[in-house]
Amino acid sequence: MKRFRRIIIYPKDISIITGKSERYGRSTINKIKKELGKQDHQSITFKEYSEYSGIDLELIEATIFR
C-alpha cells in the first residue's frame, strides 16, 4: 500500500527547511501567493515553493518527509 504524502507546504515546513521562524514561513507563503496571483484561501505546493526558493524539490521532500 502506497503511503499518502501531502503536497501543500505550511509555515512550519518552511521553518524546518530554512531554520528561521514560523513567522518567516508565513510571510514567505504570502509573498509566493502574491507573486502567483493566488487568493488568500488558496494553498502553496511544495513544487511552487521549490521554484520560488530555488531549492531542489527532492531536497525539500527529503527534509520534510524523512
N, C-alpha and C positions, 0 to 999 in steps of 0.2 A: 504494500500500500504506500502510495506516494504521500510524503508529508507536506502539509499546507505551508506555504511561505507567503507572507503578506507582501504587498507591492507598494504600500503607502509609507512614506517616511514621516517620522514625528520629531519634534524638537529634541527629545531625549536621545534619539538616534544620532542627530547632528552633534549633540553634546559629546556622545561617546566617540564619534569619528574625529572630531576636532580637538577635544579636550577643553572646550570652552563651556560656558554656562548654557542652561536651557533657554534663558532669555535671548542669548545669541542665536540659538536654534530657531526660536520663534521669529525673530527679526529676519533671519535668512529665508525662512519659508515665505514670509510676507514679501520680501524682495523678489523672490522667484515668481510668486503669483502675479505681482505687478508686471514683471518683465514678460511673462507669458500671457498676460491679459486674462487671468483666471479670476473668478469671483471668490468672495470670502468662503463660501461653503464648499468650494472645490478643493480637492486634495492634490498633493505633490507626490509623484512617484520617485522611487529610488533612481530610476533612469533619468528623470528630469533633474534631480539633484546632482547626479553624476555629471551630466552635461554642463550644468551651471558651475559646479565647483572645479571641474577638470580632474576629478579623482576617478580612477578606473572603477567601473561598476562592480567588477569581480572583487576588487579590494574592499569596497564598501560592504558588499554582501558577506564577505569572509569575516569582517569585523563585527557585523551585527548578528549574523546567524551562526556564530561558532559554537 
